[in-house]
Amino acid sequence: MTLDKDLVDALEKDYTTAPVTAQERVMLDYVVKITNDATQVGKDDHERLRAAGFDDKAILQITLIAAWFNYINRVADALGVGRE
């Protein structure tokens, strides 16, 4: 979480050009891959996270948080939450 509006705007516009650390970029690449097609995530993705400094617990936490947000957003979309 951040209160930095400029960072939020940059992330929303294009996370690949946002001013984030190399470690954060690896994490964001992984989260985007989970969001787009989790079946394409493989051992090489986990190895990139490890090489960026994330341990297995952190990888699990990143995965669970990304998956939960994807799930809850799909539930809300299916129920029409926020459309009216």
MARVO-125741 format. One record per residue: residue number from 1; x, y, z of N, C-alpha, C in turn. Coordinates in Angstrom, 3 decimals, padded with zeros to 6 digits. Layout:
@i: NUM; n.c1: X; n.c2: Y; n.c3: Z; ca.c1: X; ca.c2: Y; ca.c3: Z; c.c1: X; c.c2: Y; c.c3: Z;
...
***
This chain:
@i: 1; n.c1: 000.841; n.c2: -001.180; n.c3: 000.000; ca.c1: 000.000; ca.c2: 000.000; ca.c3: 000.000; c.c1: 000.883; c.c2: 001.238; c.c3: 000.000;
@i: 2; n.c1: 000.354; n.c2: 002.242; n.c3: -000.644; ca.c1: 001.089; ca.c2: 003.499; ca.c3: -000.690; c.c1: 000.119; c.c2: 004.668; c.c3: -000.771;
@i: 3; n.c1: 000.556; n.c2: 005.772; n.c3: -000.268; ca.c1: -000.214; ca.c2: 007.001; ca.c3: -000.395; c.c1: 000.369; c.c2: 007.883; c.c3: -001.494;
@i: 4; n.c1: 001.347; n.c2: 007.352; n.c3: -002.217; ca.c1: 002.023; ca.c2: 008.081; ca.c3: -003.283; c.c1: 001.167; c.c2: 008.031; c.c3: -004.548;
@i: 5; n.c1: 000.390; n.c2: 009.088; n.c3: -004.784; ca.c1: -000.528; ca.c2: 009.126; ca.c3: -005.919; c.c1: 000.209; c.c2: 009.002; c.c3: -007.250;
@i: 6; n.c1: 001.375; n.c2: 009.598; n.c3: -007.360; ca.c1: 002.142; ca.c2: 009.514; ca.c3: -008.602; c.c1: 002.533; c.c2: 008.072; c.c3: -008.908;
@i: 7; n.c1: 002.936; n.c2: 007.331; n.c3: -007.868; ca.c1: 003.297; ca.c2: 005.929; ca.c3: -008.061; c.c1: 002.074; c.c2: 005.116; c.c3: -008.477;
@i: 8; n.c1: 000.960; n.c2: 005.344; n.c3: -007.816; ca.c1: -000.275; ca.c2: 004.626; ca.c3: -008.157; c.c1: -000.654; c.c2: 004.907; c.c3: -009.607;
@i: 9; n.c1: -000.598; n.c2: 006.168; n.c3: -010.002; ca.c1: -000.918; ca.c2: 006.543; ca.c3: -011.385; c.c1: 000.017; c.c2: 005.860; c.c3: -012.375;
@i: 10; n.c1: 001.310; n.c2: 005.840; n.c3: -012.064; ca.c1: 002.295; ca.c2: 005.202; ca.c3: -012.949; c.c1: 002.040; c.c2: 003.702; c.c3: -013.053;
@i: 11; n.c1: 001.706; n.c2: 003.063; n.c3: -011.933; ca.c1: 001.410; ca.c2: 001.630; ca.c3: -011.948; c.c1: 000.160; c.c2: 001.331; c.c3: -012.760;
@i: 12; n.c1: -000.855; n.c2: 002.164; n.c3: -012.615; ca.c1: -002.092; ca.c2: 001.959; ca.c3: -013.370; c.c1: -001.878; c.c2: 002.184; c.c3: -014.864;
@i: 13; n.c1: -001.046; n.c2: 003.150; n.c3: -015.205; ca.c1: -000.792; ca.c2: 003.460; ca.c3: -016.619; c.c1: -000.019; c.c2: 002.328; c.c3: -017.286;
@i: 14; n.c1: 001.096; n.c2: 001.937; n.c3: -016.691; ca.c1: 001.927; ca.c2: 000.863; ca.c3: -017.235; c.c1: 002.948; c.c2: 000.472; c.c3: -016.176;
@i: 15; n.c1: 002.665; n.c2: -000.618; n.c3: -015.488; ca.c1: 003.540; ca.c2: -001.022; ca.c3: -014.383; c.c1: 004.973; c.c2: -001.261; c.c3: -014.841;
@i: 16; n.c1: 005.167; n.c2: -001.574; n.c3: -016.128; ca.c1: 006.517; ca.c2: -001.879; ca.c3: -016.606; c.c1: 007.402; c.c2: -000.642; c.c3: -016.690;
@i: 17; n.c1: 006.791; n.c2: 000.528; n.c3: -016.673; ca.c1: 007.587; ca.c2: 001.760; ca.c3: -016.707; c.c1: 007.480; c.c2: 002.540; c.c3: -015.399;
@i: 18; n.c1: 006.776; n.c2: 001.993; n.c3: -014.431; ca.c1: 006.620; ca.c2: 002.661; ca.c3: -013.137; c.c1: 007.941; c.c2: 002.625; c.c3: -012.361;
@i: 19; n.c1: 008.165; n.c2: 003.617; n.c3: -011.519; ca.c1: 009.410; ca.c2: 003.674; ca.c3: -010.742; c.c1: 009.377; c.c2: 002.717; c.c3: -009.543;
@i: 20; n.c1: 009.643; n.c2: 001.445; n.c3: -009.823; ca.c1: 009.678; ca.c2: 000.420; ca.c3: -008.780; c.c1: 011.056; c.c2: -000.230; c.c3: -008.781;
@i: 21; n.c1: 011.360; n.c2: -000.926; n.c3: -007.705; ca.c1: 012.650; ca.c2: -001.619; ca.c3: -007.626; c.c1: 012.652; c.c2: -002.824; c.c3: -008.556;
@i: 22; n.c1: 013.827; n.c2: -003.353; n.c3: -008.815; ca.c1: 013.944; ca.c2: -004.552; ca.c3: -009.646; c.c1: 013.189; c.c2: -005.713; c.c3: -009.004;
@i: 23; n.c1: 013.263; n.c2: -005.826; n.c3: -007.691; ca.c1: 012.557; ca.c2: -006.900; ca.c3: -006.980; c.c1: 011.041; c.c2: -006.747; c.c3: -007.143;
@i: 24; n.c1: 010.561; n.c2: -005.515; n.c3: -006.994; ca.c1: 009.124; ca.c2: -005.273; ca.c3: -007.161; c.c1: 008.677; c.c2: -005.572; c.c3: -008.586;
@i: 25; n.c1: 009.520; n.c2: -005.273; n.c3: -009.555; ca.c1: 009.183; ca.c2: -005.538; ca.c3: -010.964; c.c1: 009.037; c.c2: -007.031; c.c3: -011.207;
@i: 26; n.c1: 009.942; n.c2: -007.832; n.c3: -010.655; ca.c1: 009.836; ca.c2: -009.291; ca.c3: -010.802; c.c1: 008.525; c.c2: -009.778; c.c3: -010.189;
@i: 27; n.c1: 008.196; n.c2: -009.246; n.c3: -009.019; ca.c1: 006.948; ca.c2: -009.634; ca.c3: -008.356; c.c1: 005.747; c.c2: -009.234; c.c3: -009.207;
@i: 28; n.c1: 005.748; n.c2: -008.026; n.c3: -009.740; ca.c1: 004.633; ca.c2: -007.563; ca.c3: -010.559; c.c1: 004.495; c.c2: -008.385; c.c3: -011.839;
@i: 29; n.c1: 005.616; n.c2: -008.730; n.c3: -012.463; ca.c1: 005.565; ca.c2: -009.596; ca.c3: -013.652; c.c1: 004.883; c.c2: -010.923; c.c3: -013.317;
@i: 30; n.c1: 005.226; n.c2: -011.476; n.c3: -012.168; ca.c1: 004.645; ca.c2: -012.746; ca.c3: -011.712; c.c1: 003.142; c.c2: -012.602; c.c3: -011.464;
@i: 31; n.c1: 002.759; n.c2: -011.535; n.c3: -010.800; ca.c1: 001.340; ca.c2: -011.309; ca.c3: -010.489; c.c1: 000.531; c.c2: -011.120; c.c3: -011.773;
@i: 32; n.c1: 001.078; n.c2: -010.387; n.c3: -012.724; ca.c1: 000.388; ca.c2: -010.203; ca.c3: -014.003; c.c1: 000.234; c.c2: -011.546; c.c3: -014.714;
@i: 33; n.c1: 001.258; n.c2: -012.374; n.c3: -014.652; ca.c1: 001.183; ca.c2: -013.690; ca.c3: -015.297; c.c1: 000.102; c.c2: -014.553; c.c3: -014.644;
@i: 34; n.c1: 000.020; n.c2: -014.518; n.c3: -013.313; ca.c1: -001.040; ca.c2: -015.237; ca.c3: -012.604; c.c1: -002.404; c.c2: -014.727; c.c3: -013.060;
@i: 35; n.c1: -002.538; n.c2: -013.421; n.c3: -013.153; ca.c1: -003.812; ca.c2: -012.807; ca.c3: -013.517; c.c1: -004.219; c.c2: -013.151; c.c3: -014.942;
@i: 36; n.c1: -003.271; n.c2: -013.113; n.c3: -015.859; ca.c1: -003.580; ca.c2: -013.380; ca.c3: -017.263; c.c1: -003.845; c.c2: -014.848; c.c3: -017.545;
@i: 37; n.c1: -003.036; n.c2: -015.736; n.c3: -017.000; ca.c1: -003.212; ca.c2: -017.177; ca.c3: -017.233; c.c1: -002.304; c.c2: -017.953; c.c3: -016.281;
@i: 38; n.c1: -002.847; n.c2: -018.278; n.c3: -015.122; ca.c1: -002.061; ca.c2: -018.955; ca.c3: -014.085; c.c1: -001.531; c.c2: -020.313; c.c3: -014.540;
@i: 39; n.c1: -002.145; n.c2: -020.903; n.c3: -015.557; ca.c1: -001.649; ca.c2: -022.206; ca.c3: -016.036; c.c1: -000.292; c.c2: -022.077; c.c3: -016.715;
@i: 40; n.c1: 000.105; n.c2: -020.852; n.c3: -017.039; ca.c1: 001.401; ca.c2: -020.628; ca.c3: -017.690; c.c1: 002.531; c.c2: -020.379; c.c3: -016.700;
@i: 41; n.c1: 002.213; n.c2: -020.308; n.c3: -015.407; ca.c1: 003.233; ca.c2: -020.117; ca.c3: -014.380; c.c1: 003.974; c.c2: -021.429; c.c3: -014.183;
@i: 42; n.c1: 005.298; n.c2: -021.350; n.c3: -014.136; ca.c1: 006.101; ca.c2: -022.554; ca.c3: -013.965; c.c1: 007.276; c.c2: -022.348; c.c3: -013.031;
@i: 43; n.c1: 008.096; n.c2: -023.367; n.c3: -012.945; ca.c1: 009.250; ca.c2: -023.328; ca.c3: -012.044; c.c1: 010.179; c.c2: -022.164; c.c3: -012.352;
@i: 44; n.c1: 010.306; n.c2: -021.812; n.c3: -013.632; ca.c1: 011.192; ca.c2: -020.702; ca.c3: -013.996; c.c1: 010.709; c.c2: -019.378; c.c3: -013.394;
@i: 45; n.c1: 009.394; n.c2: -019.230; n.c3: -013.278; ca.c1: 008.855; ca.c2: -018.018; ca.c3: -012.651; c.c1: 009.223; c.c2: -017.979; c.c3: -011.169;
@i: 46; n.c1: 009.129; n.c2: -019.116; n.c3: -010.523; ca.c1: 009.487; ca.c2: -019.192; ca.c3: -009.101; c.c1: 010.982; c.c2: -018.964; c.c3: -008.911;
@i: 47; n.c1: 011.776; n.c2: -019.463; n.c3: -009.827; ca.c1: 013.224; ca.c2: -019.256; ca.c3: -009.747; c.c1: 013.577; c.c2: -017.775; c.c3: -009.915;
@i: 48; n.c1: 012.867; n.c2: -017.068; n.c3: -010.811; ca.c1: 013.097; ca.c2: -015.628; ca.c3: -010.972; c.c1: 012.768; c.c2: -014.889; c.c3: -009.676;
@i: 49; n.c1: 011.685; n.c2: -015.301; n.c3: -009.019; ca.c1: 011.339; ca.c2: -014.684; ca.c3: -007.734; c.c1: 012.408; c.c2: -014.965; c.c3: -006.688;
@i: 50; n.c1: 012.890; n.c2: -016.189; n.c3: -006.637; ca.c1: 013.954; ca.c2: -016.531; ca.c3: -005.677; c.c1: 015.217; c.c2: -015.718; c.c3: -005.967;
@i: 51; n.c1: 015.564; n.c2: -015.607; n.c3: -007.242; ca.c1: 016.763; ca.c2: -014.849; ca.c3: -007.624; c.c1: 016.622; c.c2: -013.367; c.c3: -007.251;
@i: 52; n.c1: 015.379; n.c2: -012.888; n.c3: -007.191; ca.c1: 015.127; ca.c2: -011.491; ca.c3: -006.814; c.c1: 015.089; c.c2: -011.307; c.c3: -005.300;
@i: 53; n.c1: 015.204; n.c2: -012.420; n.c3: -004.543; ca.c1: 015.272; ca.c2: -012.301; ca.c3: -003.092; c.c1: 014.056; c.c2: -012.787; c.c3: -002.324;
@i: 54; n.c1: 013.089; n.c2: -013.366; n.c3: -003.024; ca.c1: 011.906; ca.c2: -013.888; ca.c3: -002.346; c.c1: 012.136; c.c2: -015.342; c.c3: -001.945;
@i: 55; n.c1: 011.777; n.c2: -015.691; n.c3: -000.717; ca.c1: 011.871; ca.c2: -017.087; ca.c3: -000.300; c.c1: 010.537; c.c2: -017.781; c.c3: -000.579;
@i: 56; n.c1: 010.476; n.c2: -019.077; n.c3: -000.273; ca.c1: 009.271; ca.c2: -019.848; ca.c3: -000.579; c.c1: 008.037; c.c2: -019.311; c.c3: 000.129;
@i: 57; n.c1: 008.189; n.c2: -018.846; n.c3: 001.355; ca.c1: 007.054; ca.c2: -018.286; ca.c3: 002.092; c.c1: 006.541; c.c2: -017.038; c.c3: 001.390;
@i: 58; n.c1: 007.436; n.c2: -016.176; n.c3: 000.949; ca.c1: 007.040; ca.c2: -014.953; ca.c3: 000.255; c.c1: 006.364; c.c2: -015.280; c.c3: -001.075;
@i: 59; n.c1: 006.899; n.c2: -016.266; n.c3: -001.793; ca.c1: 006.293; ca.c2: -016.675; ca.c3: -003.066; c.c1: 004.874; c.c2: -017.183; c.c3: -002.832;
@i: 60; n.c1: 004.686; n.c2: -017.957; n.c3: -001.782; ca.c1: 003.351; ca.c2: -018.441; ca.c3: -001.444; c.c1: 002.435; c.c2: -017.265; c.c3: -001.128;
@i: 61; n.c1: 002.916; n.c2: -016.315; n.c3: -000.336; ca.c1: 002.091; ca.c2: -015.160; ca.c3: 000.036; c.c1: 001.726; c.c2: -014.318; c.c3: -001.189;
@i: 62; n.c1: 002.672; n.c2: -014.078; n.c3: -002.062; ca.c1: 002.407; ca.c2: -013.314; ca.c3: -003.284; c.c1: 001.350; c.c2: -014.033; c.c3: -004.118;
@i: 63; n.c1: 001.516; n.c2: -015.332; n.c3: -004.259; ca.c1: 000.581; ca.c2: -016.136; ca.c3: -005.053; c.c1: -000.817; c.c2: -016.107; c.c3: -004.451;
@i: 64; n.c1: -000.911; n.c2: -016.310; n.c3: -003.142; ca.c1: -002.218; ca.c2: -016.328; ca.c3: -002.482; c.c1: -002.924; c.c2: -014.973; c.c3: -002.576;
@i: 65; n.c1: -002.182; n.c2: -013.890; n.c3: -002.380; ca.c1: -002.788; ca.c2: -012.562; ca.c3: -002.443; c.c1: -003.273; c.c2: -012.256; c.c3: -003.858;
@i: 66; n.c1: -002.441; n.c2: -012.530; n.c3: -004.843; ca.c1: -002.844; ca.c2: -012.278; ca.c3: -006.234; c.c1: -004.058; c.c2: -013.126; c.c3: -006.612;
@i: 67; n.c1: -004.028; n.c2: -014.393; n.c3: -006.246; ca.c1: -005.145; ca.c2: -015.286; ca.c3: -006.570; c.c1: -006.421; c.c2: -014.842; c.c3: -005.868;
@i: 68; n.c1: -006.309; n.c2: -014.419; n.c3: -004.610; ca.c1: -007.488; ca.c2: -013.974; ca.c3: -003.871; c.c1: -008.097; c.c2: -012.733; c.c3: -004.514;
@i: 69; n.c1: -007.264; n.c2: -011.765; n.c3: -004.876; ca.c1: -007.784; ca.c2: -010.560; ca.c3: -005.518; c.c1: -008.447; c.c2: -010.901; c.c3: -006.849;
@i: 70; n.c1: -007.843; n.c2: -011.788; n.c3: -007.622; ca.c1: -008.462; ca.c2: -012.201; ca.c3: -008.881; c.c1: -009.809; c.c2: -012.874; c.c3: -008.625;
@i: 71; n.c1: -009.852; n.c2: -013.746; n.c3: -007.642; ca.c1: -011.086; ca.c2: -014.444; ca.c3: -007.290; c.c1: -012.179; c.c2: -013.470; c.c3: -006.865;
@i: 72; n.c1: -011.874; n.c2: -012.613; n.c3: -005.911; ca.c1: -012.897; ca.c2: -011.731; ca.c3: -005.359; c.c1: -013.385; c.c2: -010.736; c.c3: -006.400;
@i: 73; n.c1: -012.515; n.c2: -010.294; n.c3: -007.291; ca.c1: -012.947; ca.c2: -009.401; ca.c3: -008.366; c.c1: -013.876; c.c2: -010.113; c.c3: -009.346;
@i: 74; n.c1: -013.616; n.c2: -011.368; n.c3: -009.636; ca.c1: -014.490; ca.c2: -012.125; ca.c3: -010.528; c.c1: -015.856; c.c2: -012.374; c.c3: -009.885;
@i: 75; n.c1: -015.856; n.c2: -012.643; n.c3: -008.591; ca.c1: -017.123; ca.c2: -012.811; ca.c3: -007.868; c.c1: -017.916; c.c2: -011.507; c.c3: -007.935;
@i: 76; n.c1: -017.262; n.c2: -010.399; n.c3: -007.641; ca.c1: -017.941; ca.c2: -009.101; ca.c3: -007.676; c.c1: -018.457; c.c2: -008.798; c.c3: -009.081;
@i: 77; n.c1: -017.656; n.c2: -009.074; n.c3: -010.095; ca.c1: -018.092; ca.c2: -008.849; ca.c3: -011.474; c.c1: -019.315; c.c2: -009.699; c.c3: -011.805;
@i: 78; n.c1: -019.279; n.c2: -010.963; n.c3: -011.407; ca.c1: -020.385; ca.c2: -011.875; ca.c3: -011.713; c.c1: -021.683; c.c2: -011.454; c.c3: -011.028;
@i: 79; n.c1: -021.547; n.c2: -010.833; n.c3: -009.860; ca.c1: -022.733; ca.c2: -010.397; ca.c3: -009.120; c.c1: -023.135; c.c2: -008.958; c.c3: -009.442;
@i: 80; n.c1: -022.366; n.c2: -008.316; n.c3: -010.282; ca.c1: -022.683; ca.c2: -006.950; ca.c3: -010.668; c.c1: -022.371; c.c2: -005.905; c.c3: -009.625;
@i: 81; n.c1: -021.512; n.c2: -006.241; n.c3: -008.705; ca.c1: -021.173; ca.c2: -005.306; ca.c3: -007.627; c.c1: -020.483; c.c2: -004.076; c.c3: -008.235;
@i: 82; n.c1: -020.967; n.c2: -002.904; n.c3: -007.853; ca.c1: -020.355; ca.c2: -001.656; ca.c3: -008.286; c.c1: -020.794; c.c2: -001.173; c.c3: -009.647;
@i: 83; n.c1: -021.703; n.c2: -001.869; n.c3: -010.307; ca.c1: -022.135; ca.c2: -001.438; ca.c3: -011.639; c.c1: -023.206; c.c2: -000.358; c.c3: -011.587;
@i: 84; n.c1: -023.869; n.c2: -000.236; n.c3: -010.472; ca.c1: -024.966; ca.c2: 000.722; ca.c3: -010.402; c.c1: -024.677; c.c2: 001.845; c.c3: -009.459;
***
